[in-house]
Amino acid sequence: MKRRTFLEKSALALAATALTKNTFAQANQKIGIQLFTLPQVVAKDFPGTMKKLSEIGYREIEFFGPYPFSSPKTIEGWKPLAAQLGIAQNAFYGYSVADVRKVLSDNNLTTPSVHLDLITLRENLPAAGEALAALGTRYVALPALSNPDDRKTLDDYKRLAEEFNRIGEQLARYGLVFTYHNHGYEHAPKDGAVPMDVLLQQTDARYVAFEMDIFWLTAGGGSPVEFLTKYPGRFQLMHVKDAAQPIRFAGDGGTPDQWIALFPKMADPGSGVFDLKAIITTGRAQGVKHFYLERDLTPDPDRTLRNSYTFLASV
């Protein structure tokens, strides 16, 4: 009887493994990567990096700026960090929009989304809209609220929700969807409310989508599964990253020193403490369409790319 029970359990385990194997493929979804995972590598050799990503199995690319059409203020503000990172060129690395689209196409890649800063969206939206429509992207994600003055109070977040609706309506004219990427500080309560809830509740789903960064959401005290379940259909993009140990901001998450302190605690997806299978499965069920590996400034790009793809392909 013990032998029969063992065999039955083994058969069930094998069947379960077969059913869950390569569920990205079964769900007709493609694994993507946010290029801030390896900014120096892609800046040195854009075509070669796209070829390598395609050979590993990645199919979707998310760019970070600034771009030729970015606000001059943004381009100037990026220069000190670019110099620190050893990046000599902005996206698209000296290539035209048409050339970038061809490089992607030649490597069986697409770019469903890009990151774009708020200053550019405020000051140079028509030029950005035209260029990104020509690129063939869909989602225009605001990666962070870089100016602390934009997010001091709950009323600030209410004003941002109104502004996001306006920006989203303008981008829709170019076939684009405005998207907000959380950075952690939106989860620190203000005046008895959570700003992230305000943004989700007071933006128009016709014009505003959301990109969940599970690392920063967790660092701010939020639960990825709870937010995905509470707001079905609103999170359409996801940054998949892991943490080597439990994480929380030292304060409210509103200052760069708090972000930088957590960078060393990032880990390749599948090698850390997050229950990524539960998060990804819930995300898929609640409307997430695009999943991107992002391990900001990974110290070992080749290892991160291969290990992460292997894990994600198994989820």
MARLUM-364485 format. One record per residue (C-alpha): residue number from 1; y, z, x; residue in one letter. Coordinates in pm, whole numbers, plus 32768, in hexadecimal, padded with zeros to 4 digits. Layout:
MARLUM-364485
<site><num>NUM</num><north>Y</north><up>Z</up><east>X</east><residu>a</residu></site>
...
end
This chain:
MARLUM-364485
<site><num>1</num><north>8000</north><up>8000</up><east>8000</east><residu>m</residu></site>
<site><num>2</num><north>80E8</north><up>8051</up><east>811E</east><residu>k</residu></site>
<site><num>3</num><north>809F</north><up>7EFE</up><east>81BA</east><residu>r</residu></site>
<site><num>4</num><north>80DE</north><up>7E4D</up><east>806D</east><residu>r</residu></site>
<site><num>5</num><north>8226</north><up>7F09</up><east>803A</east><residu>t</residu></site>
<site><num>6</num><north>8295</north><up>7EAE</up><east>819A</east><residu>f</residu></site>
<site><num>7</num><north>8245</north><up>7D3F</up><east>8162</east><residu>l</residu></site>
<site><num>8</num><north>82F7</north><up>7D3A</up><east>8012</east><residu>e</residu></site>
<site><num>9</num><north>842E</north><up>7DDA</up><east>80A5</east><residu>k</residu></site>
<site><num>10</num><north>8426</north><up>7CEA</up><east>81CB</east><residu>s</residu></site>
<site><num>11</num><north>840E</north><up>7BC1</up><east>80E0</east><residu>a</residu></site>
<site><num>12</num><north>8535</north><up>7C41</up><east>8014</east><residu>l</residu></site>
<site><num>13</num><north>8602</north><up>7C76</up><east>814F</east><residu>a</residu></site>
<site><num>14</num><north>85B9</north><up>7B16</up><east>81C7</east><residu>l</residu></site>
<site><num>15</num><north>8616</north><up>7A88</up><east>8073</east><residu>a</residu></site>
<site><num>16</num><north>875D</north><up>7B49</up><east>8070</east><residu>a</residu></site>
<site><num>17</num><north>87AB</north><up>7ACD</up><east>81CE</east><residu>t</residu></site>
<site><num>18</num><north>876C</north><up>7967</up><east>8165</east><residu>a</residu></site>
<site><num>19</num><north>884F</north><up>798C</up><east>8036</east><residu>l</residu></site>
<site><num>20</num><north>896F</north><up>7A25</up><east>80F8</east><residu>t</residu></site>
<site><num>21</num><north>8959</north><up>794F</up><east>8231</east><residu>k</residu></site>
<site><num>22</num><north>8A7D</north><up>7861</up><east>826C</east><residu>n</residu></site>
<site><num>23</num><north>8B29</north><up>78BF</up><east>8129</east><residu>t</residu></site>
<site><num>24</num><north>8C6C</north><up>781C</up><east>81A2</east><residu>f</residu></site>
<site><num>25</num><north>8BB0</north><up>76D2</up><east>8195</east><residu>a</residu></site>
<site><num>26</num><north>8B0F</north><up>772A</up><east>8049</east><residu>q</residu></site>
<site><num>27</num><north>8C65</north><up>7779</up><east>7FB7</east><residu>a</residu></site>
<site><num>28</num><north>8CEA</north><up>762F</up><east>8040</east><residu>n</residu></site>
<site><num>29</num><north>8DE9</north><up>76EE</up><east>8110</east><residu>q</residu></site>
<site><num>30</num><north>8E54</north><up>76AA</up><east>8273</east><residu>k</residu></site>
<site><num>31</num><north>8E97</north><up>77A4</up><east>8387</east><residu>i</residu></site>
<site><num>32</num><north>8FF6</north><up>7799</up><east>8414</east><residu>g</residu></site>
<site><num>33</num><north>90C4</north><up>7830</up><east>852C</east><residu>i</residu></site>
<site><num>34</num><north>922B</north><up>78A5</up><east>854E</east><residu>q</residu></site>
<site><num>35</num><north>92A2</north><up>781B</up><east>869C</east><residu>l</residu></site>
<site><num>36</num><north>9353</north><up>795F</up><east>86FD</east><residu>f</residu></site>
<site><num>37</num><north>91F3</north><up>79C8</up><east>8760</east><residu>t</residu></site>
<site><num>38</num><north>921A</north><up>78F2</up><east>8899</east><residu>l</residu></site>
<site><num>39</num><north>9389</north><up>788D</up><east>88BA</east><residu>p</residu></site>
<site><num>40</num><north>938B</north><up>7847</up><east>8A2F</east><residu>q</residu></site>
<site><num>41</num><north>9252</north><up>7771</up><east>8A20</east><residu>v</residu></site>
<site><num>42</num><north>92CC</north><up>7691</up><east>8908</east><residu>v</residu></site>
<site><num>43</num><north>9426</north><up>7670</up><east>89A3</east><residu>a</residu></site>
<site><num>44</num><north>9391</north><up>75F1</up><east>8AEA</east><residu>k</residu></site>
<site><num>45</num><north>92A9</north><up>74F2</up><east>8A4D</east><residu>d</residu></site>
<site><num>46</num><north>92D1</north><up>74B4</up><east>88DA</east><residu>f</residu></site>
<site><num>47</num><north>91E1</north><up>738A</up><east>88B7</east><residu>p</residu></site>
<site><num>48</num><north>90DB</north><up>7429</up><east>8998</east><residu>g</residu></site>
<site><num>49</num><north>90EB</north><up>7570</up><east>88D8</east><residu>t</residu></site>
<site><num>50</num><north>90C3</north><up>74BE</up><east>878A</east><residu>m</residu></site>
<site><num>51</num><north>8F93</north><up>7408</up><east>8813</east><residu>k</residu></site>
<site><num>52</num><north>8EF7</north><up>754E</up><east>8889</east><residu>k</residu></site>
<site><num>53</num><north>8F35</north><up>75FE</up><east>873E</east><residu>l</residu></site>
<site><num>54</num><north>8E95</north><up>74DF</up><east>8683</east><residu>s</residu></site>
<site><num>55</num><north>8D67</north><up>74DE</up><east>8766</east><residu>e</residu></site>
<site><num>56</num><north>8D30</north><up>7652</up><east>8726</east><residu>i</residu></site>
<site><num>57</num><north>8D3D</north><up>7611</up><east>85B0</east><residu>g</residu></site>
<site><num>58</num><north>8E9B</north><up>7674</up><east>853E</east><residu>y</residu></site>
<site><num>59</num><north>8F2A</north><up>7588</up><east>843A</east><residu>r</residu></site>
<site><num>60</num><north>907C</north><up>761A</up><east>83D5</east><residu>e</residu></site>
<site><num>61</num><north>91AB</north><up>7662</up><east>84AD</east><residu>i</residu></site>
<site><num>62</num><north>92D3</north><up>7741</up><east>8460</east><residu>e</residu></site>
<site><num>63</num><north>9405</north><up>7709</up><east>853C</east><residu>f</residu></site>
<site><num>64</num><north>950C</north><up>7808</up><east>859E</east><residu>f</residu></site>
<site><num>65</num><north>9671</north><up>779E</up><east>85F1</east><residu>g</residu></site>
<site><num>66</num><north>9778</north><up>7762</up><east>864D</east><residu>p</residu></site>
<site><num>67</num><north>977F</north><up>75EA</up><east>8611</east><residu>y</residu></site>
<site><num>68</num><north>9877</north><up>74D2</up><east>8653</east><residu>p</residu></site>
<site><num>69</num><north>98FD</north><up>7506</up><east>84F1</east><residu>f</residu></site>
<site><num>70</num><north>991E</north><up>7682</up><east>8514</east><residu>s</residu></site>
<site><num>71</num><north>9A73</north><up>7726</up><east>8503</east><residu>s</residu></site>
<site><num>72</num><north>9B29</north><up>7729</up><east>8654</east><residu>p</residu></site>
<site><num>73</num><north>9B40</north><up>78A5</up><east>862F</east><residu>k</residu></site>
<site><num>74</num><north>99C7</north><up>78BA</up><east>8614</east><residu>t</residu></site>
<site><num>75</num><north>998E</north><up>77DB</up><east>8741</east><residu>i</residu></site>
<site><num>76</num><north>9A80</north><up>78A7</up><east>8815</east><residu>e</residu></site>
<site><num>77</num><north>99ED</north><up>79EE</up><east>879F</east><residu>g</residu></site>
<site><num>78</num><north>988D</north><up>797C</up><east>87FC</east><residu>w</residu></site>
<site><num>79</num><north>98E3</north><up>7921</up><east>8963</east><residu>k</residu></site>
<site><num>80</num><north>98C4</north><up>7A7F</up><east>89FE</east><residu>p</residu></site>
<site><num>81</num><north>976B</north><up>7AB8</up><east>8965</east><residu>l</residu></site>
<site><num>82</num><north>96FD</north><up>7957</up><east>89BF</east><residu>a</residu></site>
<site><num>83</num><north>9762</north><up>7995</up><east>8B28</east><residu>a</residu></site>
<site><num>84</num><north>96A6</north><up>7ADF</up><east>8B27</east><residu>q</residu></site>
<site><num>85</num><north>956F</north><up>7A2F</up><east>8AA1</east><residu>l</residu></site>
<site><num>86</num><north>958F</north><up>790D</up><east>8B93</east><residu>g</residu></site>
<site><num>87</num><north>95C2</north><up>780A</up><east>8A80</east><residu>i</residu></site>
<site><num>88</num><north>969F</north><up>76EC</up><east>8AEF</east><residu>a</residu></site>
<site><num>89</num><north>96AA</north><up>7626</up><east>89A9</east><residu>q</residu></site>
<site><num>90</num><north>96D1</north><up>7673</up><east>883A</east><residu>n</residu></site>
<site><num>91</num><north>95E7</north><up>75E9</up><east>8732</east><residu>a</residu></site>
<site><num>92</num><north>9599</north><up>74C8</up><east>871B</east><residu>f</residu></site>
<site><num>93</num><north>9582</north><up>74CE</up><east>8898</east><residu>y</residu></site>
<site><num>94</num><north>964F</north><up>7394</up><east>88D0</east><residu>g</residu></site>
<site><num>95</num><north>9594</north><up>72C3</up><east>87CE</east><residu>y</residu></site>
<site><num>96</num><north>962A</north><up>7227</up><east>8698</east><residu>s</residu></site>
<site><num>97</num><north>95B3</north><up>728E</up><east>853E</east><residu>v</residu></site>
<site><num>98</num><north>94FC</north><up>7142</up><east>851F</east><residu>a</residu></site>
<site><num>99</num><north>9453</north><up>7176</up><east>8671</east><residu>d</residu></site>
<site><num>100</num><north>93EB</north><up>72D9</up><east>8616</east><residu>v</residu></site>
<site><num>101</num><north>9351</north><up>725E</up><east>84D3</east><residu>r</residu></site>
<site><num>102</num><north>9292</north><up>7151</up><east>8592</east><residu>k</residu></site>
<site><num>103</num><north>920F</north><up>7247</up><east>8698</east><residu>v</residu></site>
<site><num>104</num><north>9190</north><up>7324</up><east>857F</east><residu>l</residu></site>
<site><num>105</num><north>90F3</north><up>7201</up><east>84C5</east><residu>s</residu></site>
<site><num>106</num><north>904C</north><up>717C</up><east>8600</east><residu>d</residu></site>
<site><num>107</num><north>8FA3</north><up>72CF</up><east>8627</east><residu>n</residu></site>
<site><num>108</num><north>8F3D</north><up>72FA</up><east>84BC</east><residu>n</residu></site>
<site><num>109</num><north>9043</north><up>740B</up><east>848B</east><residu>l</residu></site>
<site><num>110</num><north>9148</north><up>7453</up><east>8380</east><residu>t</residu></site>
<site><num>111</num><north>926B</north><up>7544</up><east>836C</east><residu>t</residu></site>
<site><num>112</num><north>9273</north><up>75E1</up><east>8212</east><residu>p</residu></site>
<site><num>113</num><north>9387</north><up>76D3</up><east>8276</east><residu>s</residu></site>
<site><num>114</num><north>9494</north><up>771B</up><east>8376</east><residu>v</residu></site>
<site><num>115</num><north>956A</north><up>784B</up><east>83C5</east><residu>h</residu></site>
<site><num>116</num><north>96E2</north><up>7825</up><east>839F</east><residu>l</residu></site>
<site><num>117</num><north>97F6</north><up>7926</up><east>83C7</east><residu>d</residu></site>
<site><num>118</num><north>98E8</north><up>799B</up><east>82BC</east><residu>l</residu></site>
<site><num>119</num><north>9A22</north><up>7928</up><east>8373</east><residu>i</residu></site>
<site><num>120</num><north>99A5</north><up>77C2</up><east>8372</east><residu>t</residu></site>
<site><num>121</num><north>9944</north><up>77D9</up><east>8205</east><residu>l</residu></site>
<site><num>122</num><north>9AA1</north><up>7856</up><east>81B7</east><residu>r</residu></site>
<site><num>123</num><north>9B63</north><up>7764</up><east>8292</east><residu>e</residu></site>
<site><num>124</num><north>9A91</north><up>762C</up><east>82CA</east><residu>n</residu></site>
<site><num>125</num><north>999C</north><up>760F</up><east>81AA</east><residu>l</residu></site>
<site><num>126</num><north>99CA</north><up>749B</up><east>815A</east><residu>p</residu></site>
<site><num>127</num><north>997D</north><up>742C</up><east>82BE</east><residu>a</residu></site>
<site><num>128</num><north>9856</north><up>7519</up><east>82D1</east><residu>a</residu></site>
<site><num>129</num><north>97D4</north><up>74AB</up><east>817F</east><residu>g</residu></site>
<site><num>130</num><north>97DE</north><up>733C</up><east>81DB</east><residu>e</residu></site>
<site><num>131</num><north>9732</north><up>7371</up><east>832A</east><residu>a</residu></site>
<site><num>132</num><north>9621</north><up>7451</up><east>829F</east><residu>l</residu></site>
<site><num>133</num><north>95DD</north><up>7368</up><east>817C</east><residu>a</residu></site>
<site><num>134</num><north>95B1</north><up>7251</up><east>827B</east><residu>a</residu></site>
<site><num>135</num><north>94C6</north><up>732F</up><east>8344</east><residu>l</residu></site>
<site><num>136</num><north>93E5</north><up>734F</up><east>8214</east><residu>g</residu></site>
<site><num>137</num><north>93EC</north><up>74C7</up><east>81FB</east><residu>t</residu></site>
<site><num>138</num><north>93F1</north><up>758C</up><east>80B4</east><residu>r</residu></site>
<site><num>139</num><north>9452</north><up>76F8</up><east>80EE</east><residu>y</residu></site>
<site><num>140</num><north>958F</north><up>7767</up><east>81A4</east><residu>v</residu></site>
<site><num>141</num><north>9556</north><up>78D0</up><east>8208</east><residu>a</residu></site>
<site><num>142</num><north>9665</north><up>79C5</up><east>8269</east><residu>l</residu></site>
<site><num>143</num><north>95B6</north><up>7A91</up><east>837A</east><residu>p</residu></site>
<site><num>144</num><north>96A0</north><up>7BBE</up><east>8383</east><residu>a</residu></site>
<site><num>145</num><north>97ED</north><up>7C4B</up><east>8315</east><residu>l</residu></site>
<site><num>146</num><north>987D</north><up>7C50</up><east>8473</east><residu>s</residu></site>
<site><num>147</num><north>99CE</north><up>7CDE</up><east>8412</east><residu>n</residu></site>
<site><num>148</num><north>99A9</north><up>7E50</up><east>83B3</east><residu>p</residu></site>
<site><num>149</num><north>9AE3</north><up>7E34</up><east>82DD</east><residu>d</residu></site>
<site><num>150</num><north>9A1D</north><up>7D59</up><east>81EC</east><residu>d</residu></site>
<site><num>151</num><north>9928</north><up>7E72</up><east>819B</east><residu>r</residu></site>
<site><num>152</num><north>99D6</north><up>7FC3</up><east>81A8</east><residu>k</residu></site>
<site><num>153</num><north>99BB</north><up>8023</up><east>8039</east><residu>t</residu></site>
<site><num>154</num><north>98EC</north><up>7FD8</up><east>7F07</east><residu>l</residu></site>
<site><num>155</num><north>9A15</north><up>7F16</up><east>7E7C</east><residu>d</residu></site>
<site><num>156</num><north>9A07</north><up>7E3D</up><east>7FB4</east><residu>d</residu></site>
<site><num>157</num><north>98A2</north><up>7DE0</up><east>7F5E</east><residu>y</residu></site>
<site><num>158</num><north>9907</north><up>7D93</up><east>7DF7</east><residu>k</residu></site>
<site><num>159</num><north>9A15</north><up>7CAA</up><east>7E7B</east><residu>r</residu></site>
<site><num>160</num><north>9915</north><up>7C0B</up><east>7F64</east><residu>l</residu></site>
<site><num>161</num><north>982F</north><up>7BCA</up><east>7E3D</east><residu>a</residu></site>
<site><num>162</num><north>9948</north><up>7B0F</up><east>7D8F</east><residu>e</residu></site>
<site><num>163</num><north>9994</north><up>7A4D</up><east>7ECD</east><residu>e</residu></site>
<site><num>164</num><north>9825</north><up>79F7</up><east>7F00</east><residu>f</residu></site>
<site><num>165</num><north>981C</north><up>7966</up><east>7DA0</east><residu>n</residu></site>
<site><num>166</num><north>994A</north><up>788B</up><east>7DEF</east><residu>r</residu></site>
<site><num>167</num><north>98BA</north><up>7819</up><east>7F3C</east><residu>i</residu></site>
<site><num>168</num><north>976C</north><up>77D4</up><east>7E98</east><residu>g</residu></site>
<site><num>169</num><north>980E</north><up>7700</up><east>7D8D</east><residu>e</residu></site>
<site><num>170</num><north>98C6</north><up>7636</up><east>7E96</east><residu>q</residu></site>
<site><num>171</num><north>978E</north><up>7604</up><east>7F6A</east><residu>l</residu></site>
<site><num>172</num><north>96CC</north><up>7594</up><east>7E37</east><residu>a</residu></site>
<site><num>173</num><north>97A7</north><up>745C</up><east>7E31</east><residu>r</residu></site>
<site><num>174</num><north>96FE</north><up>73F8</up><east>7F77</east><residu>y</residu></site>
<site><num>175</num><north>95A2</north><up>744E</up><east>7EF9</east><residu>g</residu></site>
<site><num>176</num><north>959F</north><up>7595</up><east>7FBF</east><residu>l</residu></site>
<site><num>177</num><north>954F</north><up>76FC</up><east>7F5C</east><residu>v</residu></site>
<site><num>178</num><north>961D</north><up>781D</up><east>7FE3</east><residu>f</residu></site>
<site><num>179</num><north>9536</north><up>792F</up><east>8062</east><residu>t</residu></site>
<site><num>180</num><north>9579</north><up>7A91</up><east>80D6</east><residu>y</residu></site>
<site><num>181</num><north>94AE</north><up>7B27</up><east>81F3</east><residu>h</residu></site>
<site><num>182</num><north>94A6</north><up>7CA4</up><east>81F4</east><residu>n</residu></site>
<site><num>183</num><north>94F1</north><up>7D5C</up><east>8336</east><residu>h</residu></site>
<site><num>184</num><north>94A5</north><up>7EC3</up><east>82D9</east><residu>g</residu></site>
<site><num>185</num><north>95F9</north><up>7F5C</up><east>8299</east><residu>y</residu></site>
<site><num>186</num><north>95ED</north><up>7EE6</up><east>812D</east><residu>e</residu></site>
<site><num>187</num><north>94E6</north><up>7FF1</up><east>80E8</east><residu>h</residu></site>
<site><num>188</num><north>95C0</north><up>811C</up><east>8141</east><residu>a</residu></site>
<site><num>189</num><north>9639</north><up>81AC</up><east>7FF0</east><residu>p</residu></site>
<site><num>190</num><north>97AC</north><up>819D</up><east>7FA1</east><residu>k</residu></site>
<site><num>191</num><north>9845</north><up>8254</up><east>7E79</east><residu>d</residu></site>
<site><num>192</num><north>96EE</north><up>8295</up><east>7DE4</east><residu>g</residu></site>
<site><num>193</num><north>9675</north><up>812B</up><east>7DF6</east><residu>a</residu></site>
<site><num>194</num><north>95B8</north><up>8056</up><east>7EEF</east><residu>v</residu></site>
<site><num>195</num><north>968F</north><up>7F2A</up><east>7F57</east><residu>p</residu></site>
<site><num>196</num><north>955D</north><up>7E48</up><east>7F6E</east><residu>m</residu></site>
<site><num>197</num><north>951B</north><up>7E8B</up><east>7DFE</east><residu>d</residu></site>
<site><num>198</num><north>9684</north><up>7E2F</up><east>7DB2</east><residu>v</residu></site>
<site><num>199</num><north>9664</north><up>7CE3</up><east>7E67</east><residu>l</residu></site>
<site><num>200</num><north>951F</north><up>7C91</up><east>7DB6</east><residu>l</residu></site>
<site><num>201</num><north>9597</north><up>7CFB</up><east>7C5F</east><residu>q</residu></site>
<site><num>202</num><north>96F4</north><up>7C67</up><east>7C68</east><residu>q</residu></site>
<site><num>203</num><north>96A9</north><up>7B11</up><east>7CFD</east><residu>t</residu></site>
<site><num>204</num><north>9649</north><up>79E2</up><east>7C2D</east><residu>d</residu></site>
<site><num>205</num><north>94E0</north><up>797A</up><east>7C6B</east><residu>a</residu></site>
<site><num>206</num><north>9546</north><up>7811</up><east>7C2F</east><residu>r</residu></site>
<site><num>207</num><north>961E</north><up>7813</up><east>7D68</east><residu>y</residu></site>
<site><num>208</num><north>95AE</north><up>7935</up><east>7E43</east><residu>v</residu></site>
<site><num>209</num><north>9457</north><up>7976</up><east>7EDC</east><residu>a</residu></site>
<site><num>210</num><north>93EC</north><up>7A7C</up><east>7FD9</east><residu>f</residu></site>
<site><num>211</num><north>9335</north><up>7A7F</up><east>8125</east><residu>e</residu></site>
<site><num>212</num><north>9278</north><up>7BC2</up><east>8167</east><residu>m</residu></site>
<site><num>213</num><north>926D</north><up>7C42</up><east>82CB</east><residu>d</residu></site>
<site><num>214</num><north>915D</north><up>7D47</up><east>82AD</east><residu>i</residu></site>
<site><num>215</num><north>91B3</north><up>7DEF</up><east>83F9</east><residu>f</residu></site>
<site><num>216</num><north>9321</north><up>7E34</up><east>83AA</east><residu>w</residu></site>
<site><num>217</num><north>92D6</north><up>7E8B</up><east>8241</east><residu>l</residu></site>
<site><num>218</num><north>91DB</north><up>7F90</up><east>82B4</east><residu>t</residu></site>
<site><num>219</num><north>92CB</north><up>8011</up><east>83BF</east><residu>a</residu></site>
<site><num>220</num><north>93C9</north><up>804D</up><east>82AC</east><residu>g</residu></site>
<site><num>221</num><north>92D2</north><up>8116</up><east>81DE</east><residu>g</residu></site>
<site><num>222</num><north>9268</north><up>800A</up><east>80E8</east><residu>g</residu></site>
<site><num>223</num><north>910A</north><up>7FA1</up><east>8083</east><residu>s</residu></site>
<site><num>224</num><north>90C1</north><up>7E2A</up><east>809A</east><residu>p</residu></site>
<site><num>225</num><north>8FB1</north><up>7E38</up><east>7F90</east><residu>v</residu></site>
<site><num>226</num><north>908E</north><up>7EFD</up><east>7EA1</east><residu>e</residu></site>
<site><num>227</num><north>91B6</north><up>7E0F</up><east>7EC4</east><residu>f</residu></site>
<site><num>228</num><north>90D8</north><up>7CDC</up><east>7E9C</east><residu>l</residu></site>
<site><num>229</num><north>903D</north><up>7D6E</up><east>7D63</east><residu>t</residu></site>
<site><num>230</num><north>9185</north><up>7DEA</up><east>7CD1</east><residu>k</residu></site>
<site><num>231</num><north>9232</north><up>7C9A</up><east>7CFA</east><residu>y</residu></site>
<site><num>232</num><north>9130</north><up>7B85</up><east>7CBE</east><residu>p</residu></site>
<site><num>233</num><north>91A5</north><up>7A2B</up><east>7D1F</east><residu>g</residu></site>
<site><num>234</num><north>92DF</north><up>7A9D</up><east>7DD4</east><residu>r</residu></site>
<site><num>235</num><north>9249</north><up>7AAF</up><east>7F32</east><residu>f</residu></site>
<site><num>236</num><north>91EA</north><up>794A</up><east>7F88</east><residu>q</residu></site>
<site><num>237</num><north>91E0</north><up>7967</up><east>8104</east><residu>l</residu></site>
<site><num>238</num><north>914A</north><up>7A72</up><east>81E5</east><residu>m</residu></site>
<site><num>239</num><north>9169</north><up>7AD2</up><east>8353</east><residu>h</residu></site>
<site><num>240</num><north>9017</north><up>7B56</up><east>83BE</east><residu>v</residu></site>
<site><num>241</num><north>9023</north><up>7C4A</up><east>84DF</east><residu>k</residu></site>
<site><num>242</num><north>8F71</north><up>7D8A</up><east>853A</east><residu>d</residu></site>
<site><num>243</num><north>8FC7</north><up>7EDB</up><east>85D6</east><residu>a</residu></site>
<site><num>244</num><north>8F08</north><up>7F8B</up><east>86EA</east><residu>a</residu></site>
<site><num>245</num><north>8F50</north><up>80DA</up><east>8643</east><residu>q</residu></site>
<site><num>246</num><north>8FFB</north><up>815B</up><east>8505</east><residu>p</residu></site>
<site><num>247</num><north>916E</north><up>8103</up><east>8508</east><residu>i</residu></site>
<site><num>248</num><north>92B0</north><up>8181</up><east>846E</east><residu>r</residu></site>
<site><num>249</num><north>941A</north><up>8153</up><east>84D0</east><residu>f</residu></site>
<site><num>250</num><north>94BB</north><up>827B</up><east>857D</east><residu>a</residu></site>
<site><num>251</num><north>95D1</north><up>8268</up><east>847A</east><residu>g</residu></site>
<site><num>252</num><north>9629</north><up>8179</up><east>8361</east><residu>d</residu></site>
<site><num>253</num><north>95CE</north><up>8042</up><east>8427</east><residu>g</residu></site>
<site><num>254</num><north>9731</north><up>7FC4</up><east>8426</east><residu>g</residu></site>
<site><num>255</num><north>9774</north><up>7FA6</up><east>859C</east><residu>t</residu></site>
<site><num>256</num><north>96E1</north><up>7EC2</up><east>86A9</east><residu>p</residu></site>
<site><num>257</num><north>966E</north><up>7FE5</up><east>8781</east><residu>d</residu></site>
<site><num>258</num><north>9580</north><up>804D</up><east>866B</east><residu>q</residu></site>
<site><num>259</num><north>94E9</north><up>7EEF</up><east>8659</east><residu>w</residu></site>
<site><num>260</num><north>94C8</north><up>7ECD</up><east>87D1</east><residu>i</residu></site>
<site><num>261</num><north>9419</north><up>801E</up><east>87E8</east><residu>a</residu></site>
<site><num>262</num><north>9300</north><up>7F96</up><east>870C</east><residu>l</residu></site>
<site><num>263</num><north>92CD</north><up>7E48</up><east>87BE</east><residu>f</residu></site>
<site><num>264</num><north>91D0</north><up>7EDD</up><east>88B4</east><residu>p</residu></site>
<site><num>265</num><north>9106</north><up>7F5D</up><east>878D</east><residu>k</residu></site>
<site><num>266</num><north>90C6</north><up>7E00</up><east>8702</east><residu>m</residu></site>
<site><num>267</num><north>8F64</north><up>7D7C</up><east>8720</east><residu>a</residu></site>
<site><num>268</num><north>8EAA</north><up>7C38</up><east>86E3</east><residu>d</residu></site>
<site><num>269</num><north>8E3B</north><up>7C1E</up><east>8576</east><residu>p</residu></site>
<site><num>270</num><north>8CE7</north><up>7CBD</up><east>854A</east><residu>g</residu></site>
<site><num>271</num><north>8CFF</north><up>7D9C</up><east>867D</east><residu>s</residu></site>
<site><num>272</num><north>8DD6</north><up>7EB1</up><east>85EC</east><residu>g</residu></site>
<site><num>273</num><north>8DE9</north><up>7FB1</up><east>84D5</east><residu>v</residu></site>
<site><num>274</num><north>8E65</north><up>7EE1</up><east>83AD</east><residu>f</residu></site>
<site><num>275</num><north>8D6F</north><up>7E86</up><east>829B</east><residu>d</residu></site>
<site><num>276</num><north>8DC8</north><up>7D17</up><east>82BC</east><residu>l</residu></site>
<site><num>277</num><north>8CA3</north><up>7C9D</up><east>81EC</east><residu>k</residu></site>
<site><num>278</num><north>8D1C</north><up>7D66</up><east>80C2</east><residu>a</residu></site>
<site><num>279</num><north>8E86</north><up>7CF9</up><east>80F8</east><residu>i</residu></site>
<site><num>280</num><north>8E32</north><up>7B88</up><east>811E</east><residu>i</residu></site>
<site><num>281</num><north>8D3E</north><up>7B8B</up><east>7FFA</east><residu>t</residu></site>
<site><num>282</num><north>8E41</north><up>7C33</up><east>7F1D</east><residu>t</residu></site>
<site><num>283</num><north>8F4E</north><up>7B45</up><east>7F97</east><residu>g</residu></site>
<site><num>284</num><north>8E7B</north><up>7A18</up><east>7F46</east><residu>r</residu></site>
<site><num>285</num><north>8E33</north><up>7AA1</up><east>7DE7</east><residu>a</residu></site>
<site><num>286</num><north>8FA6</north><up>7AEE</up><east>7DAB</east><residu>q</residu></site>
<site><num>287</num><north>9032</north><up>799C</up><east>7E0D</east><residu>g</residu></site>
<site><num>288</num><north>9063</north><up>7991</up><east>7F86</east><residu>v</residu></site>
<site><num>289</num><north>9046</north><up>7823</up><east>7FE8</east><residu>k</residu></site>
<site><num>290</num><north>907F</north><up>7829</up><east>815F</east><residu>h</residu></site>
<site><num>291</num><north>8FFE</north><up>7923</up><east>8260</east><residu>f</residu></site>
<site><num>292</num><north>9091</north><up>7923</up><east>83BF</east><residu>y</residu></site>
<site><num>293</num><north>901B</north><up>79D3</up><east>84F6</east><residu>l</residu></site>
<site><num>294</num><north>9142</north><up>7A87</up><east>858E</east><residu>e</residu></site>
<site><num>295</num><north>912A</north><up>7B6F</up><east>86B4</east><residu>r</residu></site>
<site><num>296</num><north>928F</north><up>7B72</up><east>8731</east><residu>d</residu></site>
<site><num>297</num><north>92A7</north><up>7B14</up><east>88A1</east><residu>l</residu></site>
<site><num>298</num><north>9136</north><up>7B44</up><east>88E2</east><residu>t</residu></site>
<site><num>299</num><north>90F3</north><up>7BA0</up><east>8A4F</east><residu>p</residu></site>
<site><num>300</num><north>8FBB</north><up>7AC2</up><east>8A57</east><residu>d</residu></site>
<site><num>301</num><north>8FF7</north><up>7988</up><east>8985</east><residu>p</residu></site>
<site><num>302</num><north>8EAA</north><up>78DF</up><east>89C5</east><residu>d</residu></site>
<site><num>303</num><north>8DE0</north><up>7A14</up><east>8970</east><residu>r</residu></site>
<site><num>304</num><north>8EB0</north><up>7A60</up><east>883A</east><residu>t</residu></site>
<site><num>305</num><north>8E97</north><up>78FA</up><east>87B9</east><residu>l</residu></site>
<site><num>306</num><north>8D1E</north><up>78E5</up><east>87DA</east><residu>r</residu></site>
<site><num>307</num><north>8CC2</north><up>7A47</up><east>8771</east><residu>n</residu></site>
<site><num>308</num><north>8DA8</north><up>7A3C</up><east>8645</east><residu>s</residu></site>
<site><num>309</num><north>8D2A</north><up>78ED</up><east>85CC</east><residu>y</residu></site>
<site><num>310</num><north>8BC1</north><up>795F</up><east>85E7</east><residu>t</residu></site>
<site><num>311</num><north>8C0D</north><up>7A94</up><east>8519</east><residu>f</residu></site>
<site><num>312</num><north>8CE1</north><up>79E5</up><east>8412</east><residu>l</residu></site>
<site><num>313</num><north>8BE2</north><up>78D1</up><east>83E0</east><residu>a</residu></site>
<site><num>314</num><north>8AE4</north><up>79DB</up><east>8388</east><residu>s</residu></site>
<site><num>315</num><north>8BB7</north><up>7A86</up><east>827B</east><residu>v</residu></site>
end
